[in-house]
């Protein structure tokens, strides 16, 4: 398992990012000839006042090779993806909506306005791209920098974020602000509860660690996007660290919830009903939890490898591995539903049944929010889908953690089913109706 985690860490930390829209590289004649146009980048413009800037280190060489950038509307180029069946290279190049001849050190190209946000693909071609046979002369490297801009709030083309990414920077700022305010309010009472101990002390520590990891992920994303908003590159390592912390948080929660539920089920026949509820671990529950964790780690590693040159954002990828991850979450939700149904159906205490039902709500919200949001995202426009899934999953999982915190620290429910600390947090349910009982 340690080997898989190490591989996952390496894939997350060192995988190339295509998040930045300041693209640097080398125009390669051989690649352009093989692919009938070298792919440079893809960018979704908001609709008006978009700008593309191309800077060259050797404009004379570009002019000699008759180099040019070709811009295609994404939906038009999708119809031409099967290049082997395309009989004409020149016909494909002439389909470009915009052609930029590269003969100067810097070229500025305004993108024609569209009625709605539109994705554009940028390809490179030169005089040898459609040449039949013959040897391509050896040339020095032709290095380039391509910058892509959307219009900012004042209408000036200075915004590095594409239409799919617009608003994420502000979201992470508000998320961090809410984390900071919550820490100021609840950190001291939570610390007192953790120091007090109790049957669910380990659960609270895992829950707190998972929440801290999510906060660290949000901080890394914010730092990355803050820099990205200025230079279009950002800190790719911070973006990878954000995915790593989020992944560790997901794995920790998966292990805890599976082990907790299965342990409760297996211990019910051996323990008296009056025994305080706690994290009952057995070889069976541990094996099942570890199996679920290993499956998720393998799928996450596969997802990172398959998406290393594609989309960014750990919740918004589209691949076979991402689909299997969603199916795994649905399967785990059904497994937990079955386990909790067995517990609830034989439970005589009303308070304990309420406890399990509330616990089930937190579990289902955690596991099902991603698949449900992916399905709902098809109702939105293309440029909104990624943000709907990313923002929705983060908010839903944060709410799920609040539900679980409220459950394990509530005097109105947990006081009856466990001997945990009697510390009352501002986050917990009202204790006015129960103060007289205790």
C-alpha positions in Angstrom: 0.0 0.0 0.0 2.9 2.4 0.8 4.2 1.8 -2.8 0.8 2.8 -4.3 0.6 5.9 -2.1 4.2 6.9 -3.1 3.2 6.4 -6.8 0.1 8.5 -6.3 2.1 11.3 -4.6 4.6 11.3 -7.5 1.8 11.4 -10.1 0.1 14.3 -8.3 3.2 16.3 -7.6 5.1 15.9 -10.8 2.4 15.5 -13.4 2.4 18.3 -16.1 -0.2 21.0 -15.7 -2.2 22.4 -18.6 -3.9 24.8 -16.2 -1.8 27.8 -17.1 -2.6 29.7 -20.2 0.8 31.2 -20.7 2.2 28.5 -22.9 5.9 28.2 -23.7 7.6 25.6 -25.8 9.1 24.8 -29.2 7.4 24.7 -32.6 8.3 21.3 -33.9 8.0 20.8 -37.7 8.2 17.0 -37.5 5.3 16.9 -35.0 3.2 19.3 -37.1 3.8 17.2 -40.2 2.9 13.9 -38.4 -0.3 15.3 -36.7 -1.2 17.7 -39.6 -0.8 20.6 -37.2 1.0 20.7 -33.8 -1.4 21.2 -31.0 -0.4 24.1 -28.8 -3.2 24.7 -26.4 -7.0 25.1 -25.9 -8.7 28.1 -24.4 -12.3 29.1 -23.8 -13.0 32.8 -24.5 -15.8 34.6 -22.8 -17.3 35.9 -26.0 -15.8 39.3 -26.7 -12.5 41.3 -26.6 -10.4 38.1 -26.4 -6.7 38.4 -27.2 -3.9 36.0 -28.3 -0.3 37.1 -28.1 2.5 35.1 -29.7 6.2 35.9 -29.0 9.1 34.4 -30.9 12.7 34.1 -30.1 13.8 33.8 -33.8 11.4 35.7 -36.1 13.7 35.3 -39.1 13.6 31.5 -38.8 9.8 31.5 -38.5 9.5 33.6 -41.6 11.9 31.3 -43.5 9.7 28.2 -42.5 6.5 30.1 -43.3 5.3 29.4 -39.8 1.8 30.2 -38.8 -0.7 29.7 -36.0 -4.1 28.3 -36.8 -7.1 28.9 -34.6 -10.1 26.5 -34.8 -13.4 26.6 -33.1 -13.4 23.5 -30.9 -16.6 22.1 -32.1 -15.5 22.4 -35.7 -12.2 20.6 -35.1 -13.9 17.8 -33.2 -15.5 16.7 -36.4 -12.0 16.2 -37.8 -10.3 14.2 -35.0 -9.8 11.0 -37.0 -6.8 12.3 -38.9 -6.1 9.0 -40.6 -9.4 9.2 -42.5 -8.8 12.8 -43.6 -7.6 12.6 -47.2 -6.3 16.2 -47.4 -3.8 17.9 -45.1 -4.1 21.2 -46.9 -7.9 21.1 -46.7 -7.7 20.6 -42.9 -5.4 23.6 -42.6 -7.6 25.8 -44.7 -10.5 25.1 -42.4 -9.0 27.3 -39.7 -11.1 30.3 -38.7 -8.0 32.4 -38.1 -4.5 32.1 -39.5 -1.6 34.1 -38.1 1.6 34.4 -40.1 4.6 34.4 -37.8 7.2 36.8 -39.2 7.7 39.2 -36.3 8.9 39.0 -32.7 5.4 39.6 -31.4 2.0 39.1 -32.8 -1.3 40.3 -31.3 -4.5 38.7 -32.5 -8.0 39.8 -31.5 -10.5 37.0 -31.2 -13.8 37.7 -33.1 -16.7 38.0 -30.6 -19.1 35.1 -30.2 -22.6 35.0 -28.8 -21.5 32.8 -26.0 -18.3 31.4 -24.4 -16.5 29.4 -27.0 -13.5 27.1 -26.9 -10.7 27.6 -29.4 -7.8 25.3 -30.3 -4.5 26.6 -31.4 -2.3 24.6 -33.8 1.0 25.3 -35.4 1.9 24.6 -39.1 4.6 25.6 -41.5 5.7 25.0 -45.1 6.6 21.4 -44.4 3.4 20.3 -42.6 1.6 19.1 -45.8 4.7 18.4 -47.8 4.6 14.9 -49.4 7.9 13.0 -48.9 11.2 14.7 -49.0 13.6 15.4 -46.1 12.8 18.2 -43.7 15.9 20.5 -43.5 17.5 20.8 -40.1 16.8 24.1 -38.3 17.5 25.6 -34.9 14.7 25.3 -32.3 11.9 27.8 -32.8 10.9 28.8 -29.2 7.7 30.6 -28.5 5.5 32.0 -25.8 1.7 32.2 -26.3 -0.5 34.2 -23.9 -4.2 34.0 -24.0 -6.5 36.6 -22.4 -10.1 37.2 -21.7 -11.7 40.6 -21.1 -11.6 41.7 -17.4 -14.5 43.5 -15.7 -13.4 46.8 -17.4 -13.5 45.1 -20.9 -9.7 45.1 -21.2 -8.0 41.8 -22.4 -6.0 41.2 -19.2 -7.7 38.2 -17.7 -5.8 34.9 -17.8 -8.7 32.7 -16.7 -10.7 30.9 -19.4 -14.5 30.9 -19.2 -14.4 27.5 -17.5 -12.1 28.8 -14.8 -13.6 32.2 -14.1 -14.8 32.6 -10.6 -12.8 29.8 -9.0 -10.2 32.2 -7.6 -12.9 34.2 -5.7 -14.6 30.9 -4.6 -11.4 29.7 -2.9 -10.9 33.0 -1.3 -14.4 32.9 0.3 -13.9 29.3 1.2 -10.6 30.1 3.1 -12.4 33.1 4.7 -15.1 30.8 6.0 -12.5 28.2 7.2 -10.7 31.0 9.1 -13.9 32.3 10.8 -14.9 28.8 11.7 -11.5 28.2 13.3 -11.8 31.3 15.3 -15.2 30.2 16.7 -14.8 26.5 17.1 -11.1 25.7 17.5 -10.9 26.1 21.3 -14.1 24.1 22.1 -13.0 21.4 19.7 -9.6 21.3 21.3 -11.2 20.8 24.7 -13.4 18.0 23.3 -10.3 16.2 21.8 -8.4 16.6 25.1 -11.3 15.1 27.0 -11.2 11.9 25.0 -14.0 9.3 24.9 -15.1 6.3 22.8 -15.1 8.3 19.6 -11.9 10.2 20.2 -10.2 8.6 17.2 -13.1 9.4 14.9 -13.0 13.0 15.8 -9.2 13.1 15.2 -9.6 11.6 11.8 -12.5 13.9 11.0 -10.4 16.9 12.1 -7.4 15.8 10.1 -9.6 15.3 7.0 -11.0 18.8 7.4 -7.6 20.3 7.9 -6.4 18.6 4.7 -9.3 20.0 2.8 -8.4 23.4 4.2 -4.8 22.9 3.1 -6.0 21.9 -0.4 -8.1 25.1 -0.6 -5.1 27.2 0.5 -2.8 25.6 -2.1 -5.4 26.1 -4.8 -5.8 29.8 -3.8 -2.1 30.4 -3.9 -1.8 28.7 -7.3 -4.7 30.7 -8.8 -3.6 34.0 -7.3 -0.3 33.7 -9.1 -2.0 32.3 -12.2 -4.2 35.4 -12.4 -1.1 37.5 -12.8 1.1 35.5 -15.2 -1.1 32.7 -16.6 1.2 30.0 -15.2 0.8 30.1 -11.4 2.5 27.5 -9.1 1.8 24.1 -10.7 3.4 22.4 -7.7 0.9 24.1 -5.4 -1.9 22.9 -7.7 -0.5 19.3 -7.5 -0.2 19.6 -3.7 -3.8 20.7 -3.5 -4.9 17.6 -5.3 -2.6 15.5 -3.1 -4.1 16.9 0.2 -7.7 16.4 -1.2 -6.9 12.9 -2.1 -5.5 12.0 1.3 -8.6 13.6 2.9 -10.8 11.4 0.6 -8.9 8.3 1.5 -9.0 9.0 5.3 -12.7 9.6 5.3 -13.4 6.5 3.2 -11.4 4.3 5.6 -13.1 5.8 8.7 -16.6 5.6 7.4 -16.3 2.0 6.1 -14.5 0.7 9.2 -16.9 2.5 11.5 -20.1 1.2 9.9 -18.9 -2.4 9.4 -17.4 -2.5 12.9 -20.7 -1.4 14.4 -22.5 -4.2 12.6 -20.1 -7.0 13.5 -20.0 -5.9 17.2 -23.7 -5.8 17.8 -24.1 -9.5 18.5 -21.2 -9.6 20.9 -21.6 -6.4 22.9 -24.4 -5.5 25.3 -26.8 -2.8 24.1 -25.9 -0.6 27.1 -22.2 -0.4 26.0 -21.2 3.1 24.8 -21.0 3.4 21.0 -17.4 3.5 19.8 -15.1 2.7 16.9 -15.3 -1.1 16.9 -12.5 -2.5 14.8 -12.1 -6.1 13.8 -10.0 -7.9 11.1 -13.1 -8.1 8.9 -14.0 -4.4 9.1 -10.3 -3.4 8.7 -9.9 -5.6 5.7 -13.0 -4.2 4.0 -11.9 -0.6 4.7 -8.4 -1.2 3.5 -9.8 -2.9 0.4 -11.9 0.1 -0.4 -9.0 2.5 0.2 -6.7 0.4 -2.1 -9.3 0.4 -4.8 -9.7 4.2 -4.6 -5.9 4.8 -4.6 -5.4 2.6 -7.7 -8.2 4.4 -9.5 -6.8 7.8 -8.5 -3.4 6.8 -9.7 -4.9 5.6 -13.0 -6.9 8.9 -13.3 -3.7 11.0 -12.8 -1.8 9.0 -15.5 -4.7 9.1 -18.0 -5.4 12.8 -17.4 -1.8 14.0 -17.2 -2.2 16.0 -20.4 -5.8 17.0 -20.0 -8.2 18.7 -17.6 -7.3 20.2 -14.3 -9.2 19.9 -11.1 -9.5 16.7 -9.1 -13.4 16.7 -9.2 -13.9 17.6 -12.8 -12.0 15.1 -14.9 -13.6 12.9 -17.6 -12.0 9.6 -18.2 -12.6 5.9 -17.6 -10.9 6.1 -14.3 -13.0 9.0 -13.2 -16.2 7.1 -14.2 -15.0 4.1 -12.2 -14.3 6.3 -9.2 -17.9 7.6 -9.3 -19.2 4.1 -9.6 -17.1 3.1 -6.6 -18.7 6.0 -4.6 -22.2 4.9 -5.6 -21.3 1.2 -4.6 -20.0 2.3 -1.3 -23.1 4.4 -0.6 -25.2 1.3 -1.2 -23.0 -0.7 1.0 -23.3 1.8 3.8 -27.0 2.0 3.3 -27.3 -1.8 3.7 -25.1 -1.8 6.8 -27.0 1.1 8.5 -30.4 -0.4 7.6 -29.4 -3.6 9.4 -28.4 -1.6 12.4 -31.4 0.7 12.4 -34.0 -2.1 11.8 -32.9 -3.9 15.0 -32.3 -0.9 17.2 -34.8 -0.3 20.0 -33.6 3.1 21.2 -35.1 6.0 19.5 -32.1 8.2 20.2 -29.8 5.7 18.8 -31.9 5.3 15.6 -31.8 9.1 15.2 -28.1 9.0 15.7 -27.6 6.3 12.9 -30.0 8.2 10.6 -28.1 11.4 11.0 -24.9 9.5 10.4 -26.3 8.0 7.2 -27.1 11.5 6.0 -23.5 12.6 6.3 -22.2 9.4 4.7 -24.6 9.7 1.7 -23.9 13.3 1.2 -20.1 12.6 1.2 -20.2 9.7 -1.3 -23.1 10.7 -3.6 -22.5 14.4 -4.1 -19.9 13.9 -6.8 -21.9 11.4 -9.0 -25.1 13.4 -8.6 -23.4 16.7 -9.4 -21.8 15.2 -12.5 -25.2 14.1 -13.7 -26.8 17.5 -12.9 -24.0 19.4 -14.6 -25.2 18.3 -18.1 -28.1 20.7 -17.5 -25.7 23.6 -17.6 -23.7 25.2 -20.4 -20.3 23.7 -21.2 -18.3 26.5 -19.6 -20.3 26.1 -16.3 -20.0 22.4 -15.8 -16.5 22.2 -14.4 -17.3 24.9 -11.8 -20.6 23.4 -10.9 -18.9 20.0 -10.1 -15.8 21.5 -8.4 -17.6 24.0 -6.2 -20.6 21.7 -5.5 -18.4 18.8 -4.3 -16.3 20.9 -2.0 -19.4 22.5 -0.4 -21.3 19.2 -0.1 -18.4 17.4 1.5 -17.8 20.4 3.9 -21.5 20.2 4.9 -21.2 16.4 5.4 -18.3 17.0 7.8 -20.3 19.6 9.7 -23.2 17.0 10.0 -20.7 14.5 11.4 -19.2 17.0 13.8 -22.6 18.0 15.0 -23.6 14.4 15.5 -20.5 13.3 17.5 -20.5 16.4 19.7 -24.2 16.8 20.3 -25.6 16.5 23.8 -29.1 15.9 22.5 -28.1 12.6 20.7 -24.6 11.5 21.3 -24.9 12.0 25.1 -27.3 9.0 25.1 -25.3 6.7 22.8 -21.8 7.4 24.0 -19.8 8.6 27.0 -17.9 11.2 25.0 -17.1 14.6 26.5 -19.9 16.8 27.8 -18.4 19.8 26.2 -21.0 21.8 24.4 -19.9 23.4 21.2 -21.6 26.4 19.4 -21.8 24.0 16.5 -24.0 21.4 18.3 -27.7 21.1 18.6 -29.6 23.0 21.2 -29.3 21.6 24.7 -32.1 23.6 26.3 -34.6 20.7 26.2 -32.1 18.2 27.6 -30.4 20.2 30.4 -32.9 19.1 33.0 -32.3 15.4 32.2 -28.5 15.5 32.8 
